[in-house]
Amino acid sequence: MIEEAVYDIDVLAEFLDSYIGLLNEFKSALFGSDRYSKFCTIHSKLKSDAKDHNCLECNLNNILLYVKSQLYQSVGNDRIEHLYYHNIMAMYLAVERIDTIFNVIKLNDEYRKKHFKGFAQIRKWANFIKHPKAFMLCHHPSFTFRGFSFNSELLKHYYVIIDDSFILKYYSNDDKNEKLFKELQNKELVLVVFPNFEKLLLKFTTECLKFIEIIETNLVYKEILMDRTTFTNYYHVETD
């Protein structure tokens, strides 16, 4: 059996080497200031009068502020799996809220699959984190991430690899739970290979901006959302 926690320190160190730089790029792409994200631009597009208020901007901005704070706070985690759990679940909260808006405007499924692959990937890994199922029956699984320099050596020591393809197969629904238990229960030498974080965060950032573009440029979607999310005369002040 491979020595427990082999390469753990190296995995975390290599991950953190570029982590803060990635977060700063994320912040620069999605935030105009510490308090206001690019989601705030939606507000002016979904109202017809200065006294109107649209709730999407506030709700989406608040959740993206949460994502930003969690991404920076996760530096304190001393295990690679905890850092990924922390970050994926934070981004997942934003993905679920954006997905609600997609459902409201009835965005085409094929279009979603083509342009929001990162959101789908985050959702699948969040399912694994929230609902581990048979993964709970493994003995001391190890963790790495795609792109780690020692992965080729690590892969030689493990019999079961949980990666994107494994997550897609077993954590999209419950149809294959019986087979999943045969794969994982009472097993050792199990390795979880998380996605490359740089690519995952870039996809999340790009797709948030794509979401904004869709809402701001499509007249039909704007009308649907204005009807359902804009409070007219919200800032009206009565005077004697």
Contacts in CASP RR format, 6 or more apart in sequence:
PFRMAT RR
TARGET T0000
AUTHOR 0000-0000-0000
METHOD contacts of the structure
MODEL  1
MIEEAVYDIDVLAEFLDSYIGLLNEFKSALFGSDRYSKFCTIHSKLKSDA
KDHNCLECNLNNILLYVKSQLYQSVGNDRIEHLYYHNIMAMYLAVERIDT
IFNVIKLNDEYRKKHFKGFAQIRKWANFIKHPKAFMLCHHPSFTFRGFSF
NSELLKHYYVIIDDSFILKYYSNDDKNEKLFKELQNKELVLVVFPNFEKL
LLKFTTECLKFIEIIETNLVYKEILMDRTTFTNYYHVETD
1 188 0 8 1.000
1 189 0 8 1.000
2 142 0 8 1.000
2 157 0 8 1.000
2 158 0 8 1.000
2 189 0 8 1.000
4 140 0 8 1.000
5 142 0 8 1.000
6 142 0 8 1.000
6 154 0 8 1.000
6 157 0 8 1.000
7 142 0 8 1.000
7 144 0 8 1.000
7 150 0 8 1.000
7 154 0 8 1.000
8 79 0 8 1.000
8 80 0 8 1.000
8 142 0 8 1.000
8 143 0 8 1.000
10 150 0 8 1.000
11 80 0 8 1.000
11 143 0 8 1.000
11 144 0 8 1.000
11 145 0 8 1.000
11 148 0 8 1.000
11 150 0 8 1.000
12 78 0 8 1.000
12 79 0 8 1.000
12 80 0 8 1.000
12 83 0 8 1.000
14 148 0 8 1.000
14 149 0 8 1.000
15 80 0 8 1.000
15 83 0 8 1.000
15 145 0 8 1.000
15 148 0 8 1.000
15 197 0 8 1.000
16 75 0 8 1.000
18 198 0 8 1.000
19 75 0 8 1.000
19 197 0 8 1.000
20 75 0 8 1.000
22 197 0 8 1.000
22 198 0 8 1.000
22 201 0 8 1.000
23 68 0 8 1.000
23 71 0 8 1.000
23 72 0 8 1.000
23 201 0 8 1.000
25 205 0 8 1.000
26 68 0 8 1.000
26 71 0 8 1.000
26 201 0 8 1.000
26 204 0 8 1.000
26 205 0 8 1.000
27 68 0 8 1.000
29 38 0 8 1.000
29 205 0 8 1.000
29 209 0 8 1.000
30 37 0 8 1.000
30 38 0 8 1.000
30 64 0 8 1.000
30 68 0 8 1.000
30 205 0 8 1.000
30 208 0 8 1.000
30 209 0 8 1.000
31 37 0 8 1.000
31 38 0 8 1.000
31 64 0 8 1.000
31 68 0 8 1.000
32 38 0 8 1.000
35 65 0 8 1.000
36 61 0 8 1.000
37 60 0 8 1.000
37 61 0 8 1.000
37 64 0 8 1.000
37 65 0 8 1.000
37 68 0 8 1.000
38 208 0 8 1.000
38 209 0 8 1.000
38 212 0 8 1.000
39 56 0 8 1.000
39 57 0 8 1.000
39 60 0 8 1.000
39 61 0 8 1.000
39 64 0 8 1.000
39 208 0 8 1.000
39 212 0 8 1.000
40 57 0 8 1.000
40 61 0 8 1.000
41 57 0 8 1.000
41 212 0 8 1.000
41 216 0 8 1.000
42 54 0 8 1.000
42 56 0 8 1.000
42 57 0 8 1.000
42 60 0 8 1.000
42 212 0 8 1.000
42 215 0 8 1.000
42 216 0 8 1.000
43 53 0 8 1.000
43 54 0 8 1.000
43 56 0 8 1.000
43 57 0 8 1.000
43 58 0 8 1.000
45 215 0 8 1.000
45 216 0 8 1.000
45 222 0 8 1.000
46 54 0 8 1.000
46 56 0 8 1.000
46 57 0 8 1.000
46 215 0 8 1.000
46 222 0 8 1.000
46 225 0 8 1.000
46 226 0 8 1.000
46 229 0 8 1.000
46 230 0 8 1.000
47 53 0 8 1.000
47 54 0 8 1.000
47 226 0 8 1.000
47 230 0 8 1.000
47 232 0 8 1.000
48 226 0 8 1.000
48 230 0 8 1.000
48 232 0 8 1.000
49 232 0 8 1.000
49 233 0 8 1.000
50 235 0 8 1.000
51 232 0 8 1.000
51 233 0 8 1.000
51 234 0 8 1.000
51 235 0 8 1.000
51 236 0 8 1.000
52 230 0 8 1.000
52 231 0 8 1.000
52 232 0 8 1.000
52 233 0 8 1.000
52 234 0 8 1.000
52 235 0 8 1.000
53 230 0 8 1.000
53 231 0 8 1.000
53 234 0 8 1.000
53 235 0 8 1.000
54 225 0 8 1.000
54 226 0 8 1.000
54 229 0 8 1.000
54 230 0 8 1.000
54 231 0 8 1.000
55 229 0 8 1.000
55 230 0 8 1.000
55 231 0 8 1.000
56 101 0 8 1.000
56 215 0 8 1.000
56 225 0 8 1.000
56 229 0 8 1.000
59 97 0 8 1.000
60 94 0 8 1.000
60 97 0 8 1.000
60 98 0 8 1.000
63 93 0 8 1.000
63 94 0 8 1.000
63 97 0 8 1.000
64 94 0 8 1.000
64 208 0 8 1.000
66 90 0 8 1.000
66 93 0 8 1.000
67 90 0 8 1.000
67 91 0 8 1.000
67 93 0 8 1.000
67 94 0 8 1.000
70 86 0 8 1.000
70 87 0 8 1.000
70 90 0 8 1.000
71 87 0 8 1.000
71 90 0 8 1.000
73 86 0 8 1.000
74 82 0 8 1.000
74 83 0 8 1.000
74 86 0 8 1.000
74 87 0 8 1.000
74 90 0 8 1.000
77 83 0 8 1.000
77 86 0 8 1.000
79 143 0 8 1.000
80 143 0 8 1.000
80 144 0 8 1.000
80 145 0 8 1.000
80 194 0 8 1.000
81 143 0 8 1.000
81 192 0 8 1.000
81 194 0 8 1.000
84 125 0 8 1.000
84 143 0 8 1.000
84 145 0 8 1.000
84 194 0 8 1.000
84 197 0 8 1.000
85 129 0 8 1.000
87 197 0 8 1.000
88 122 0 8 1.000
88 125 0 8 1.000
88 126 0 8 1.000
88 129 0 8 1.000
89 126 0 8 1.000
89 129 0 8 1.000
89 130 0 8 1.000
91 122 0 8 1.000
91 204 0 8 1.000
92 122 0 8 1.000
92 123 0 8 1.000
92 126 0 8 1.000
94 204 0 8 1.000
94 208 0 8 1.000
95 119 0 8 1.000
95 122 0 8 1.000
95 123 0 8 1.000
95 126 0 8 1.000
95 204 0 8 1.000
96 123 0 8 1.000
98 119 0 8 1.000
98 208 0 8 1.000
98 211 0 8 1.000
99 119 0 8 1.000
99 123 0 8 1.000
101 211 0 8 1.000
101 215 0 8 1.000
101 225 0 8 1.000
102 112 0 8 1.000
104 224 0 8 1.000
104 225 0 8 1.000
104 228 0 8 1.000
105 220 0 8 1.000
105 221 0 8 1.000
105 224 0 8 1.000
105 225 0 8 1.000
107 214 0 8 1.000
112 120 0 8 1.000
113 120 0 8 1.000
115 207 0 8 1.000
115 210 0 8 1.000
116 207 0 8 1.000
116 210 0 8 1.000
116 211 0 8 1.000
117 203 0 8 1.000
118 200 0 8 1.000
118 203 0 8 1.000
118 204 0 8 1.000
118 207 0 8 1.000
119 203 0 8 1.000
119 204 0 8 1.000
119 207 0 8 1.000
121 164 0 8 1.000
121 195 0 8 1.000
121 200 0 8 1.000
121 203 0 8 1.000
122 200 0 8 1.000
122 204 0 8 1.000
124 164 0 8 1.000
124 167 0 8 1.000
124 168 0 8 1.000
124 171 0 8 1.000
124 172 0 8 1.000
125 167 0 8 1.000
125 171 0 8 1.000
125 194 0 8 1.000
125 195 0 8 1.000
127 167 0 8 1.000
127 171 0 8 1.000
127 172 0 8 1.000
128 135 0 8 1.000
128 162 0 8 1.000
128 167 0 8 1.000
128 171 0 8 1.000
131 171 0 8 1.000
133 170 0 8 1.000
133 171 0 8 1.000
133 177 0 8 1.000
133 180 0 8 1.000
133 181 0 8 1.000
134 177 0 8 1.000
134 180 0 8 1.000
134 181 0 8 1.000
134 183 0 8 1.000
134 184 0 8 1.000
134 185 0 8 1.000
135 141 0 8 1.000
135 162 0 8 1.000
135 184 0 8 1.000
135 190 0 8 1.000
137 181 0 8 1.000
137 184 0 8 1.000
137 185 0 8 1.000
137 186 0 8 1.000
137 187 0 8 1.000
138 160 0 8 1.000
138 184 0 8 1.000
138 185 0 8 1.000
138 187 0 8 1.000
138 188 0 8 1.000
138 190 0 8 1.000
139 186 0 8 1.000
139 187 0 8 1.000
139 188 0 8 1.000
139 190 0 8 1.000
140 188 0 8 1.000
141 162 0 8 1.000
141 190 0 8 1.000
141 191 0 8 1.000
141 192 0 8 1.000
142 154 0 8 1.000
142 158 0 8 1.000
142 190 0 8 1.000
142 191 0 8 1.000
142 192 0 8 1.000
143 191 0 8 1.000
143 192 0 8 1.000
143 194 0 8 1.000
144 150 0 8 1.000
144 151 0 8 1.000
144 154 0 8 1.000
144 191 0 8 1.000
144 192 0 8 1.000
144 193 0 8 1.000
144 194 0 8 1.000
145 193 0 8 1.000
145 194 0 8 1.000
145 195 0 8 1.000
145 196 0 8 1.000
145 197 0 8 1.000
146 163 0 8 1.000
146 193 0 8 1.000
146 194 0 8 1.000
146 195 0 8 1.000
146 196 0 8 1.000
147 196 0 8 1.000
148 154 0 8 1.000
151 193 0 8 1.000
154 191 0 8 1.000
155 161 0 8 1.000
155 191 0 8 1.000
157 189 0 8 1.000
157 191 0 8 1.000
158 189 0 8 1.000
158 190 0 8 1.000
158 191 0 8 1.000
159 187 0 8 1.000
159 189 0 8 1.000
159 190 0 8 1.000
160 183 0 8 1.000
160 184 0 8 1.000
160 187 0 8 1.000
160 189 0 8 1.000
160 190 0 8 1.000
160 191 0 8 1.000
161 191 0 8 1.000
161 193 0 8 1.000
162 190 0 8 1.000
162 191 0 8 1.000
162 192 0 8 1.000
162 193 0 8 1.000
163 192 0 8 1.000
163 193 0 8 1.000
164 193 0 8 1.000
164 195 0 8 1.000
169 176 0 8 1.000
170 176 0 8 1.000
170 177 0 8 1.000
170 179 0 8 1.000
170 180 0 8 1.000
170 183 0 8 1.000
184 190 0 8 1.000
214 221 0 8 1.000
215 221 0 8 1.000
215 222 0 8 1.000
215 225 0 8 1.000
216 222 0 8 1.000
END
